């Protein structure tokens, strides 16, 4: 229940961050966000790493999302280079 409430509150901001400042296509943003939520938030229990002493929770989520997207882009680029 708590995770569902958390997603209800922060999902629009995360999606807006992907499609706004990061300039990602909305459909691709949906895929990235779903993967981020599944891999990092649910499976790796990333929420447990949040520390109020280190800053706002929203900033924590946005930073983790950006890092996840960059990592995926780097992995994709490395895979393309390996095929060349």
N, C-alpha and C positions, 0 to 999 in steps of 0.2 A: 504494500500500500504506500509506503514512504517513497519507494523508487518511482512509482507511478505519479505521485504528487510532484516529485522533483522534476520528472520529465515534463509534466504539464507546465511547470513554471519556466524551465530553462530551454526547452526544445525550440521555441520560436526565436529566442536570442541566438542560439547556436546556429540555426539555419540561416538567419539573417546575416550572421558574421561570415558564413561561408559564401553566400551569394552577394554580399555587399563588399566589404573590404578585400576579401580574398578572390572575388570575381570568378566564382565557380558557377557553372551552369546549374540551375535549380534541380534538374533531374539527377545530375552527378552529385550534387550536394546532398540530396536525399540518400543516395547510396553510401556516400562517405559517412554521413551522420549515423546511419543504421549500423555500419560496420564499427564505428567508433563506440557507439553505445553497447553493442554486443561484446566486442573484444575488450575494451578498456573498462567501461563502467560496470558491466555485469560480470564477465568472466574473471577479470583481474581485480575486481572490487576496488577500483580506483578511488571511489568516494572515501574509503577508509584512510587514504593518504592525505586528504584535505586537512590543513592545519589553520585554524582561524588566526593564529599568531603571525602567519606568513602572508595574509592578505584576504581579499574577498573571495568567496566561493565561486562567484561568476567568473572572475579573472582566472582562477584555477582551472575551471572547465574550458574556457576559451583557449588558454595556453596549451592545455593538454590536447584539445582538438586540433589546433594549428600544428603542433608537433607530430601528431598522428598523421595528418594529411601530408606534411612534408616527408615523413618517413615513407609513406606509401608511394609518393611521387619519386623519391630517390630509388626505392626498390624497383619501381616500374622502369625508370631510366636505366638502371643497372641491367635489368633483364633485356631491354632493347639493345644495349651495347653488347651484351654477351651473345646475342643472336646475330649480330653483324659480323 
